Amino acid sequence: MASIFSKIVAGEIPCYKVTETDKYFAFLDINPLVKGHTLVIPKQEVDYMFDLSDEDLAGIHIFAKIIANAIKKAYPCKKVGEAVIGLEVPHAHIHLIPIQKESDMLFSNPKLKLTDAEFKEIAVNIQNAIEA
């Protein structure tokens, strides 16, 4: 059975897409820690990040760097934190989270409750920062 992320890539489940390439896909986390919290995934369904080929592991990080730079432009922060945990969804993914301090990365922190309009605005802001 396909993971929820594979269904998102296939268009079977809606998401707030940031951008994609032929191999990678970036979309907003539906339970964000902060505005700009984005997920980056390989389109190939692989459960564990380190099961990706060396080429794809490098490729997803280069793709994530583009997204992280756009997030930092759209949502000014000290850094964009990167987390790979991999237990919550059986599909490799990277969390990109704009942070001001280390504790902004704690997944036990309360999640933002955003409206559809707010999610759409965030996605557009990051998209525009990629193109700028």
LUMSE-808682 format. One record per residue: x, y, z of N, C-alpha, C in turn; residue number from 1. Coordinates in steps of 0.05 Angstrom, whole numbers. Layout:
BEGIN
<atom n_xx="X" n_yy="Y" n_zz="Z" ca_xx="X" ca_yy="Y" ca_zz="Z" c_xx="X" c_yy="Y" c_zz="Z" i="NUM"/>
...
//
This chain:
BEGIN
<atom n_xx="17" n_yy="-24" n_zz="0" ca_xx="0" ca_yy="0" ca_zz="0" c_xx="18" c_yy="25" c_zz="0" i="1"/>
<atom n_xx="10" n_yy="44" n_zz="-16" ca_xx="26" ca_yy="69" ca_zz="-19" c_xx="25" c_yy="86" c_zz="6" i="2"/>
<atom n_xx="47" n_yy="99" n_zz="12" ca_xx="48" ca_yy="117" ca_zz="36" c_xx="31" c_yy="141" c_zz="30" i="3"/>
<atom n_xx="24" n_yy="155" n_zz="51" ca_xx="9" ca_yy="180" ca_zz="48" c_xx="25" c_yy="200" c_zz="30" i="4"/>
<atom n_xx="51" n_yy="200" n_zz="32" ca_xx="67" ca_yy="218" ca_zz="16" c_xx="67" c_yy="210" c_zz="-14" i="5"/>
<atom n_xx="67" n_yy="184" n_zz="-19" ca_xx="64" ca_yy="175" ca_zz="-47" c_xx="37" c_yy="183" c_zz="-59" i="6"/>
<atom n_xx="17" n_yy="183" n_zz="-42" ca_xx="-10" ca_yy="191" ca_zz="-51" c_xx="-10" c_yy="221" c_zz="-56" i="7"/>
<atom n_xx="5" n_yy="236" n_zz="-40" ca_xx="7" ca_yy="265" ca_zz="-45" c_xx="21" c_yy="270" c_zz="-72" i="8"/>
<atom n_xx="43" n_yy="257" n_zz="-77" ca_xx="58" ca_yy="260" ca_zz="-102" c_xx="40" c_yy="253" c_zz="-125" i="9"/>
<atom n_xx="24" n_yy="232" n_zz="-122" ca_xx="6" ca_yy="223" ca_zz="-144" c_xx="-18" c_yy="241" c_zz="-148" i="10"/>
<atom n_xx="-22" n_yy="260" n_zz="-130" ca_xx="-45" ca_yy="278" ca_zz="-132" c_xx="-71" c_yy="266" c_zz="-120" i="11"/>
<atom n_xx="-69" n_yy="243" n_zz="-106" ca_xx="-92" ca_yy="230" ca_zz="-95" c_xx="-101" c_yy="244" c_zz="-68" i="12"/>
<atom n_xx="-82" n_yy="257" n_zz="-55" ca_xx="-87" ca_yy="272" ca_zz="-31" c_xx="-77" c_yy="300" c_zz="-35" i="13"/>
<atom n_xx="-93" n_yy="320" n_zz="-28" ca_xx="-84" ca_yy="348" ca_zz="-33" c_xx="-62" c_yy="356" c_zz="-14" i="14"/>
<atom n_xx="-46" n_yy="376" n_zz="-22" ca_xx="-25" ca_yy="386" ca_zz="-5" c_xx="-21" c_yy="415" c_zz="-13" i="15"/>
<atom n_xx="-4" n_yy="429" n_zz="2" ca_xx="4" ca_yy="456" ca_zz="-5" c_xx="32" c_yy="453" c_zz="-17" i="16"/>
<atom n_xx="33" n_yy="449" n_zz="-43" ca_xx="58" ca_yy="443" ca_zz="-57" c_xx="75" c_yy="469" c_zz="-59" i="17"/>
<atom n_xx="101" n_yy="466" n_zz="-53" ca_xx="120" ca_yy="487" ca_zz="-56" c_xx="132" c_yy="485" c_zz="-84" i="18"/>
<atom n_xx="144" n_yy="463" n_zz="-90" ca_xx="155" ca_yy="458" ca_zz="-117" c_xx="162" c_yy="429" c_zz="-120" i="19"/>
<atom n_xx="170" n_yy="421" n_zz="-144" ca_xx="178" ca_yy="393" ca_zz="-149" c_xx="197" c_yy="392" c_zz="-173" i="20"/>
<atom n_xx="212" n_yy="370" n_zz="-174" ca_xx="228" ca_yy="363" ca_zz="-198" c_xx="218" c_yy="336" c_zz="-206" i="21"/>
<atom n_xx="232" n_yy="324" n_zz="-225" ca_xx="225" ca_yy="297" ca_zz="-233" c_xx="229" c_yy="277" c_zz="-211" i="22"/>
<atom n_xx="247" n_yy="282" n_zz="-192" ca_xx="254" ca_yy="263" ca_zz="-171" c_xx="245" c_yy="271" c_zz="-143" i="23"/>
<atom n_xx="241" n_yy="297" n_zz="-138" ca_xx="236" ca_yy="306" ca_zz="-110" c_xx="212" c_yy="324" c_zz="-109" i="24"/>
<atom n_xx="200" n_yy="326" n_zz="-85" ca_xx="175" ca_yy="341" ca_zz="-81" c_xx="177" c_yy="355" c_zz="-55" i="25"/>
<atom n_xx="168" n_yy="381" n_zz="-54" ca_xx="168" ca_yy="396" ca_zz="-29" c_xx="140" c_yy="407" c_zz="-25" i="26"/>
<atom n_xx="130" n_yy="404" n_zz="0" ca_xx="104" ca_yy="414" ca_zz="7" c_xx="104" c_yy="422" c_zz="36" i="27"/>
<atom n_xx="84" n_yy="438" n_zz="44" ca_xx="83" ca_yy="447" ca_zz="72" c_xx="74" c_yy="425" c_zz="90" i="28"/>
<atom n_xx="86" n_yy="425" n_zz="114" ca_xx="78" ca_yy="406" ca_zz="135" c_xx="50" c_yy="416" c_zz="144" i="29"/>
<atom n_xx="31" n_yy="397" n_zz="145" ca_xx="4" ca_yy="404" ca_zz="152" c_xx="1" c_yy="410" c_zz="182" i="30"/>
<atom n_xx="21" n_yy="402" n_zz="198" ca_xx="22" ca_yy="408" ca_zz="227" c_xx="48" c_yy="423" c_zz="233" i="31"/>
<atom n_xx="50" n_yy="447" n_zz="223" ca_xx="76" ca_yy="461" ca_zz="225" c_xx="84" c_yy="470" c_zz="253" i="32"/>
<atom n_xx="109" n_yy="470" n_zz="259" ca_xx="120" ca_yy="482" ca_zz="283" c_xx="120" c_yy="512" c_zz="281" i="33"/>
<atom n_xx="126" n_yy="522" n_zz="257" ca_xx="127" ca_yy="551" ca_zz="251" c_xx="119" c_yy="555" c_zz="222" i="34"/>
<atom n_xx="113" n_yy="580" n_zz="215" ca_xx="107" ca_yy="586" ca_zz="187" c_xx="131" c_yy="580" c_zz="170" i="35"/>
<atom n_xx="128" n_yy="566" n_zz="148" ca_xx="150" ca_yy="559" ca_zz="131" c_xx="159" c_yy="530" c_zz="134" i="36"/>
<atom n_xx="149" n_yy="516" n_zz="154" ca_xx="157" ca_yy="488" ca_zz="159" c_xx="149" c_yy="471" c_zz="134" i="37"/>
<atom n_xx="169" n_yy="461" n_zz="120" ca_xx="166" ca_yy="447" ca_zz="95" c_xx="177" c_yy="419" c_zz="96" i="38"/>
<atom n_xx="165" n_yy="401" n_zz="82" ca_xx="175" ca_yy="374" ca_zz="79" c_xx="186" c_yy="370" c_zz="51" i="39"/>
<atom n_xx="208" n_yy="356" n_zz="49" ca_xx="221" ca_yy="350" ca_zz="24" c_xx="223" c_yy="319" c_zz="22" i="40"/>
<atom n_xx="213" n_yy="308" n_zz="1" ca_xx="213" ca_yy="279" ca_zz="-2" c_xx="223" c_yy="270" c_zz="-29" i="41"/>
<atom n_xx="233" n_yy="246" n_zz="-31" ca_xx="238" ca_yy="234" ca_zz="-57" c_xx="211" c_yy="224" c_zz="-68" i="42"/>
<atom n_xx="207" n_yy="227" n_zz="-94" ca_xx="183" ca_yy="216" ca_zz="-105" c_xx="183" c_yy="185" c_zz="-104" i="43"/>
<atom n_xx="206" n_yy="174" n_zz="-105" ca_xx="209" ca_yy="145" ca_zz="-101" c_xx="202" c_yy="138" c_zz="-73" i="44"/>
<atom n_xx="185" n_yy="118" n_zz="-69" ca_xx="177" ca_yy="111" ca_zz="-42" c_xx="199" c_yy="93" c_zz="-29" i="45"/>
<atom n_xx="213" n_yy="105" n_zz="-11" ca_xx="234" ca_yy="92" ca_zz="4" c_xx="229" c_yy="99" c_zz="34" i="46"/>
<atom n_xx="228" n_yy="79" n_zz="51" ca_xx="222" ca_yy="84" ca_zz="79" c_xx="244" c_yy="98" c_zz="94" i="47"/>
<atom n_xx="269" n_yy="91" n_zz="88" ca_xx="292" ca_yy="100" ca_zz="104" c_xx="310" c_yy="117" c_zz="87" i="48"/>
<atom n_xx="316" n_yy="141" n_zz="96" ca_xx="332" ca_yy="160" ca_zz="81" c_xx="358" c_yy="147" c_zz="71" i="49"/>
<atom n_xx="371" n_yy="131" n_zz="88" ca_xx="397" ca_yy="120" ca_zz="80" c_xx="395" c_yy="95" c_zz="63" i="50"/>
<atom n_xx="370" n_yy="88" n_zz="55" ca_xx="367" ca_yy="67" ca_zz="34" c_xx="367" c_yy="80" c_zz="6" i="51"/>
<atom n_xx="366" n_yy="106" n_zz="4" ca_xx="368" ca_yy="119" ca_zz="-22" c_xx="396" c_yy="114" c_zz="-33" i="52"/>
<atom n_xx="398" n_yy="114" n_zz="-60" ca_xx="425" ca_yy="112" ca_zz="-72" c_xx="441" c_yy="137" c_zz="-64" i="53"/>
<atom n_xx="467" n_yy="135" n_zz="-67" ca_xx="484" ca_yy="158" ca_zz="-61" c_xx="476" c_yy="182" c_zz="-77" i="54"/>
<atom n_xx="470" n_yy="177" n_zz="-103" ca_xx="463" ca_yy="198" ca_zz="-121" c_xx="437" c_yy="212" c_zz="-112" i="55"/>
<atom n_xx="417" n_yy="196" n_zz="-104" ca_xx="391" ca_yy="207" ca_zz="-95" c_xx="393" c_yy="220" c_zz="-68" i="56"/>
<atom n_xx="410" n_yy="209" n_zz="-50" ca_xx="414" ca_yy="222" ca_zz="-24" c_xx="427" c_yy="249" c_zz="-27" i="57"/>
<atom n_xx="447" n_yy="251" n_zz="-45" ca_xx="459" ca_yy="277" ca_zz="-50" c_xx="439" c_yy="295" c_zz="-64" i="58"/>
<atom n_xx="424" n_yy="285" n_zz="-83" ca_xx="405" ca_yy="300" ca_zz="-98" c_xx="383" c_yy="312" c_zz="-81" i="59"/>
<atom n_xx="372" n_yy="297" n_zz="-62" ca_xx="351" ca_yy="307" ca_zz="-45" c_xx="362" c_yy="330" c_zz="-27" i="60"/>
<atom n_xx="387" n_yy="328" n_zz="-19" ca_xx="398" ca_yy="349" ca_zz="-2" c_xx="404" c_yy="374" c_zz="-18" i="61"/>
<atom n_xx="412" n_yy="371" n_zz="-43" ca_xx="415" ca_yy="395" ca_zz="-60" c_xx="388" c_yy="408" c_zz="-66" i="62"/>
<atom n_xx="368" n_yy="392" n_zz="-70" ca_xx="340" ca_yy="403" ca_zz="-74" c_xx="331" c_yy="417" c_zz="-48" i="63"/>
<atom n_xx="337" n_yy="404" n_zz="-25" ca_xx="329" ca_yy="416" ca_zz="1" c_xx="343" c_yy="442" c_zz="6" i="64"/>
<atom n_xx="368" n_yy="445" n_zz="-4" ca_xx="383" ca_yy="470" ca_zz="0" c_xx="369" c_yy="492" c_zz="-15" i="65"/>
<atom n_xx="359" n_yy="487" n_zz="-39" ca_xx="344" ca_yy="507" ca_zz="-55" c_xx="319" c_yy="516" c_zz="-39" i="66"/>
<atom n_xx="305" n_yy="497" n_zz="-28" ca_xx="281" ca_yy="503" ca_zz="-13" c_xx="288" c_yy="518" c_zz="13" i="67"/>
<atom n_xx="308" n_yy="509" n_zz="27" ca_xx="317" ca_yy="522" ca_zz="51" c_xx="324" c_yy="551" c_zz="46" i="68"/>
<atom n_xx="339" n_yy="557" n_zz="25" ca_xx="347" ca_yy="584" ca_zz="19" c_xx="322" c_yy="601" c_zz="13" i="69"/>
<atom n_xx="302" n_yy="590" n_zz="0" ca_xx="277" ca_yy="604" ca_zz="-6" c_xx="261" c_yy="609" c_zz="20" i="70"/>
<atom n_xx="261" n_yy="589" n_zz="37" ca_xx="246" ca_yy="593" ca_zz="63" c_xx="259" c_yy="616" c_zz="79" i="71"/>
<atom n_xx="286" n_yy="616" n_zz="79" ca_xx="300" ca_yy="637" ca_zz="94" c_xx="294" c_yy="665" c_zz="83" i="72"/>
<atom n_xx="291" n_yy="667" n_zz="57" ca_xx="284" ca_yy="693" ca_zz="44" c_xx="255" c_yy="700" c_zz="51" i="73"/>
<atom n_xx="237" n_yy="681" n_zz="50" ca_xx="208" ca_yy="686" ca_zz="55" c_xx="202" c_yy="690" c_zz="84" i="74"/>
<atom n_xx="216" n_yy="676" n_zz="102" ca_xx="211" ca_yy="677" ca_zz="131" c_xx="238" c_yy="680" c_zz="145" i="75"/>
<atom n_xx="247" n_yy="706" n_zz="146" ca_xx="274" ca_yy="711" ca_zz="157" c_xx="278" c_yy="697" c_zz="185" i="76"/>
<atom n_xx="301" n_yy="684" n_zz="187" ca_xx="307" ca_yy="669" ca_zz="211" c_xx="337" c_yy="667" c_zz="213" i="77"/>
<atom n_xx="347" n_yy="657" n_zz="236" ca_xx="376" ca_yy="654" ca_zz="239" c_xx="386" c_yy="632" c_zz="220" i="78"/>
<atom n_xx="371" n_yy="610" n_zz="219" ca_xx="378" ca_yy="587" ca_zz="202" c_xx="353" c_yy="572" c_zz="196" i="79"/>
<atom n_xx="355" n_yy="555" n_zz="175" ca_xx="334" ca_yy="536" ca_zz="170" c_xx="344" c_yy="509" c_zz="180" i="80"/>
<atom n_xx="331" n_yy="499" n_zz="201" ca_xx="339" ca_yy="473" ca_zz="212" c_xx="330" c_yy="450" c_zz="194" i="81"/>
<atom n_xx="345" n_yy="429" n_zz="195" ca_xx="339" ca_yy="405" ca_zz="180" c_xx="337" c_yy="381" c_zz="199" i="82"/>
<atom n_xx="315" n_yy="366" n_zz="197" ca_xx="311" ca_yy="343" ca_zz="213" c_xx="303" c_yy="319" c_zz="196" i="83"/>
<atom n_xx="315" n_yy="297" n_zz="200" ca_xx="307" ca_yy="272" ca_zz="188" c_xx="302" c_yy="252" c_zz="211" i="84"/>
<atom n_xx="277" n_yy="246" n_zz="215" ca_xx="270" ca_yy="228" ca_zz="237" c_xx="262" c_yy="201" c_zz="226" i="85"/>
<atom n_xx="241" n_yy="202" n_zz="210" ca_xx="234" ca_yy="178" ca_zz="195" c_xx="217" c_yy="157" c_zz="208" i="86"/>
<atom n_xx="206" n_yy="163" n_zz="231" ca_xx="189" ca_yy="143" ca_zz="244" c_xx="159" c_yy="148" c_zz="240" i="87"/>
<atom n_xx="151" n_yy="173" n_zz="235" ca_xx="123" ca_yy="179" ca_zz="235" c_xx="109" c_yy="172" c_zz="208" i="88"/>
<atom n_xx="123" n_yy="171" n_zz="186" ca_xx="112" ca_yy="164" ca_zz="160" c_xx="132" c_yy="146" c_zz="146" i="89"/>
<atom n_xx="123" n_yy="123" n_zz="136" ca_xx="142" ca_yy="104" ca_zz="123" c_xx="151" c_yy="113" c_zz="95" i="90"/>
<atom n_xx="161" n_yy="138" n_zz="93" ca_xx="170" ca_yy="149" ca_zz="68" c_xx="192" c_yy="169" c_zz="76" i="91"/>
<atom n_xx="216" n_yy="166" n_zz="66" ca_xx="238" ca_yy="184" ca_zz="73" c_xx="230" c_yy="213" c_zz="69" i="92"/>
<atom n_xx="237" n_yy="230" n_zz="88" ca_xx="230" ca_yy="258" ca_zz="86" c_xx="248" c_yy="275" c_zz="103" i="93"/>
<atom n_xx="251" n_yy="300" n_zz="95" ca_xx="267" ca_yy="320" ca_zz="109" c_xx="248" c_yy="342" c_zz="118" i="94"/>
<atom n_xx="250" n_yy="349" n_zz="143" ca_xx="236" ca_yy="373" ca_zz="154" c_xx="254" c_yy="397" c_zz="151" i="95"/>
<atom n_xx="245" n_yy="418" n_zz="139" ca_xx="260" ca_yy="443" ca_zz="138" c_xx="244" c_yy="463" c_zz="154" i="96"/>
<atom n_xx="256" n_yy="474" n_zz="175" ca_xx="242" ca_yy="490" ca_zz="194" c_xx="257" c_yy="516" c_zz="200" i="97"/>
<atom n_xx="245" n_yy="539" n_zz="194" ca_xx="258" ca_yy="564" ca_zz="201" c_xx="261" c_yy="567" c_zz="231" i="98"/>
<atom n_xx="285" n_yy="572" n_zz="240" ca_xx="289" ca_yy="573" ca_zz="269" c_xx="304" c_yy="599" c_zz="278" i="99"/>
<atom n_xx="297" n_yy="608" n_zz="302" ca_xx="312" ca_yy="630" ca_zz="314" c_xx="330" c_yy="619" c_zz="337" i="100"/>
<atom n_xx="322" n_yy="596" n_zz="348" ca_xx="337" ca_yy="583" ca_zz="369" c_xx="333" c_yy="552" c_zz="367" i="101"/>
<atom n_xx="351" n_yy="537" n_zz="379" ca_xx="350" ca_yy="508" ca_zz="377" c_xx="324" c_yy="496" c_zz="385" i="102"/>
<atom n_xx="311" n_yy="507" n_zz="406" ca_xx="286" ca_yy="495" ca_zz="416" c_xx="263" c_yy="498" c_zz="396" i="103"/>
<atom n_xx="266" n_yy="515" n_zz="375" ca_xx="246" ca_yy="516" ca_zz="355" c_xx="243" c_yy="490" c_zz="339" i="104"/>
<atom n_xx="262" n_yy="473" n_zz="342" ca_xx="262" ca_yy="447" ca_zz="327" c_xx="249" c_yy="424" c_zz="343" i="105"/>
<atom n_xx="240" n_yy="430" n_zz="368" ca_xx="229" ca_yy="409" ca_zz="384" c_xx="201" c_yy="401" c_zz="374" i="106"/>
<atom n_xx="198" n_yy="376" n_zz="366" ca_xx="173" ca_yy="367" ca_zz="354" c_xx="151" c_yy="364" c_zz="376" i="107"/>
<atom n_xx="159" n_yy="367" n_zz="401" ca_xx="139" ca_yy="367" ca_zz="423" c_xx="127" c_yy="394" c_zz="426" i="108"/>
<atom n_xx="138" n_yy="415" n_zz="413" ca_xx="126" ca_yy="442" ca_zz="415" c_xx="98" c_yy="441" c_zz="403" i="109"/>
<atom n_xx="81" n_yy="460" n_zz="412" ca_xx="54" ca_yy="462" ca_zz="400" c_xx="55" c_yy="468" c_zz="370" i="110"/>
<atom n_xx="38" n_yy="456" n_zz="355" ca_xx="36" ca_yy="460" ca_zz="327" c_xx="18" c_yy="484" c_zz="321" i="111"/>
<atom n_xx="25" n_yy="498" n_zz="299" ca_xx="7" ca_yy="520" ca_zz="291" c_xx="-18" c_yy="510" c_zz="279" i="112"/>
<atom n_xx="-40" n_yy="524" n_zz="283" ca_xx="-65" ca_yy="518" ca_zz="270" c_xx="-70" c_yy="540" c_zz="250" i="113"/>
<atom n_xx="-65" n_yy="534" n_zz="224" ca_xx="-67" ca_yy="554" ca_zz="203" c_xx="-92" c_yy="549" c_zz="186" i="114"/>
<atom n_xx="-101" n_yy="570" n_zz="174" ca_xx="-124" ca_yy="568" ca_zz="155" c_xx="-114" c_yy="559" c_zz="128" i="115"/>
<atom n_xx="-133" n_yy="551" n_zz="111" ca_xx="-126" ca_yy="544" ca_zz="84" c_xx="-113" c_yy="568" c_zz="70" i="116"/>
<atom n_xx="-123" n_yy="592" n_zz="74" ca_xx="-112" ca_yy="616" ca_zz="62" c_xx="-83" c_yy="621" c_zz="72" i="117"/>
<atom n_xx="-79" n_yy="616" n_zz="98" ca_xx="-52" ca_yy="620" ca_zz="108" c_xx="-32" c_yy="600" c_zz="96" i="118"/>
<atom n_xx="-40" n_yy="575" n_zz="94" ca_xx="-23" ca_yy="555" ca_zz="81" c_xx="-16" c_yy="563" c_zz="53" i="119"/>
<atom n_xx="-37" n_yy="571" n_zz="38" ca_xx="-33" ca_yy="579" ca_zz="10" c_xx="-14" c_yy="602" c_zz="8" i="120"/>
<atom n_xx="-17" n_yy="622" n_zz="26" ca_xx="1" ca_yy="645" ca_zz="25" c_xx="30" c_yy="637" c_zz="31" i="121"/>
<atom n_xx="34" n_yy="619" n_zz="50" ca_xx="61" ca_yy="610" ca_zz="57" c_xx="74" c_yy="596" c_zz="33" i="122"/>
<atom n_xx="59" n_yy="578" n_zz="20" ca_xx="69" ca_yy="563" ca_zz="-3" c_xx="77" c_yy="583" c_zz="-25" i="123"/>
<atom n_xx="60" n_yy="603" n_zz="-30" ca_xx="66" ca_yy="622" ca_zz="-51" c_xx="90" c_yy="639" c_zz="-44" i="124"/>
<atom n_xx="92" n_yy="647" n_zz="-19" ca_xx="116" ca_yy="662" ca_zz="-10" c_xx="142" c_yy="647" c_zz="-14" i="125"/>
<atom n_xx="142" n_yy="622" n_zz="-8" ca_xx="166" ca_yy="605" ca_zz="-13" c_xx="171" c_yy="601" c_zz="-42" i="126"/>
<atom n_xx="150" n_yy="596" n_zz="-58" ca_xx="153" ca_yy="593" ca_zz="-87" c_xx="165" c_yy="618" c_zz="-99" i="127"/>
<atom n_xx="155" n_yy="641" n_zz="-91" ca_xx="165" ca_yy="667" ca_zz="-102" c_xx="194" c_yy="671" c_zz="-94" i="128"/>
<atom n_xx="202" n_yy="662" n_zz="-71" ca_xx="230" ca_yy="665" ca_zz="-62" c_xx="248" c_yy="646" c_zz="-77" i="129"/>
<atom n_xx="238" n_yy="623" n_zz="-87" ca_xx="254" ca_yy="605" ca_zz="-104" c_xx="260" c_yy="619" c_zz="-130" i="130"/>
<atom n_xx="239" n_yy="632" n_zz="-141" ca_xx="242" ca_yy="644" ca_zz="-167" c_xx="257" c_yy="670" c_zz="-166" i="131"/>
<atom n_xx="260" n_yy="683" n_zz="-143" ca_xx="273" ca_yy="709" ca_zz="-141" c_xx="303" c_yy="706" c_zz="-143" i="132"/>
//
